[in-house]
Each structure stands twice: as structure tokens, then as C-alpha cells.
Amino acid sequence: MTFFQRLSAITQSFFSLPRWVIVWVLLVLIPVNTASFALLGAPSGQWAAIAWIFVMVVNTGTLFYYGGVTKSMSIPHLVAWVPLEIFLLMRLAGGEMEPAGAEFGYAVLLAVINGISLVFDGYDSYRWLRGEREVVARGSGNDQ
């Protein structure tokens, strides 16, 4: 399979996901996590950017390896975002590390959005570990 054929298969796989998942990923998850680069001067932005880079690098490799979306893509979210959530919640809890201004708003938003995502990621990781290893593909019954 050529690079462009694989890229086409990945695109087709992604757009075979349920519509709400596509909207969640493209309009919420990616923009909120990418916003971390606008706050690199703040600890929350720095840690979020590191986690985001890790997730993007690992999941891009996973997409190309499998040629589409699999439940295994939830595992890097758990690896990166559980520690990030702990950091953000500790930071938001106050003390000397309490964020202010834009960092505070971003830390709250990121903790909520990634927290919601982690619920789905935990379930998808469990299902992948239990043997659900198929690649999402058009016509797979996932179209909604």
C-alpha cells in the first residue's frame, strides 16, 4: 500500500466514526489541546503541550501502522492525560501552584474536556485489551 493509499484509508476510517465522535475530536478535543501552545509560558500549557505531542506522535504512528482508527488509540490518552489531569487538579486545588488569569481558565477547560475524553478512553482501552482490535472502516456498521 502506498503512502497516499494508506492516508486515504486512514481518512476514510476516521470519517466512518459516528458523527458525534468526529465533531468531538475535530471541534473540541483537538482545538482545546492544541491551545496549549498558546500558553507555553505557563506550567499548565507546558505540561499539556508535552502530553499533546506524545499523544499525536504515538497515535499518528498507530494510524499509519493499522491503516485506520482502532481502539488502541485510546491507550496513549490514558498514559499522557491521567498524569496531566492529576497535575491540573493539584494546580487548581490552590496553594503556591495556583494558576491565574488565562492559565486558570485553560486549566479548568482542559481538565474538563480531557476528563470527559478519559471516560471514553478507559472504556475503549478495556475493549481493546479484551480483543476488539478491528480497524474502523466504511461500511463496518460504525457509520452514523
N, C-alpha and C positions, 0 to 999 in steps of 0.2 A: 504494500500500500504506500503510495507516495505521500509526501508531507501534506499536499493540498487535499488529497482524498481523505486522509486522517482528520485534517482540520474540518472538512465538510461533514464527516461522520460525527465529530465532537459537537459541531454546531447543531446538527440535526438531533442528536441525543439531548442536548440542553433544551432545545425548543420542543421536545417531546414531553418534558416535565409538565406537571399540572400548571395551569396558567398562574395560580396564586403563588407558586414557588418561583416561577420566572419573575414575576413582579417583585416579590420579596427580595430576591437576590439582586436584580438589576436596579431597583429603585430605592431599596432600603439598606441591605447588608453591604453591598459594595460601596455606595457613597458614604455611609457612616464610617466604615473602617478606613476608607481612603482619606477621609477628612483628617485622620491622624497626622498626615504630613503637613497640614497647616498649623499644627501645634507641636512641632518638634522642639520648641523652646521650653516645653513643659513636660514633666515626668510622665503624665498620662499619655500624652501624644507620642513620646519616645517609645514607651512600652507597647502601645497599641500599634505603632508602625513596625516594630520588630516582629510582633505577633502576626501582623497582616502580611509582611514579606514572607515569613515562614509558611503561612497557610497558602499563599499564592504560588510560591515556588513548588511546594510539595504537591498541591492539587493540580497545577499545570502539568507536572510530570505524570501524575496519576491519570489525568485526562488523556494524554498522549499515549501512555502505556496501554490503557484499556480501549482507547478509541471512542470514549464517551463517558458519561456520568455513571458512577457507581456509588453505592452506599459507603464504600471505603473512604470516600472524600470527607466524610464526617469526622474521621479519626483525627486528622490534623487540627480541626477546630477544637476538639477536646484537649489535645496536647498543648495548644497555644493559648486558648481562651479561658480554660479553667484557672490557670495561674494568673492570667490577666484580670479575670473577674475578682479573684481574691485581692490582688493588688489594688484594683479600683475601689472595691468596697472598703478596704482598710484605709485607703486615702480619703474616701468620702466620709468615713466614720469620724474624722477630725484629728485632733492632736496637732503636732508640729507639721504633719504632712498634708494638712487640709488644702485642697486646691481652691483657687479663687477665680472669679471672672469667667472668661471663656473656657478655661480648663475645667472648672466645676461643671458647667453646662454640658460640655463634651463628655466628661467622665460619667455623668448621670445617663446621658443618651446612650453612650457606648455600653455601659453596664446593662441597661435595659434591653437594647437590641441584641447584643451578643448573648445575654442571658436567655432570651426567647429562643435564639438560634440553638443554644446548647441543649435545650429540651429536645428539639427535633434531632440534633446531632447524637445525643445519647441514645435515642431510640433507633436511629439508623445504624449507629455503630453496633448496637446489640444485635440488630437484624443481620448485619454483615457478618459478625462473628458467629452467628447461628447458621450461616451458609447461604444467605441471599446475596449472591455475588454477580448477578446479571448486570449487563450494561443496559441502561435505558435506551430504547430505540423507538423510532417512529413506528406506530402500529403495535406497540407492546402492551397496549391497554392502559398506559400511563397518560395518554392524550386526554386533556380535559379542557 
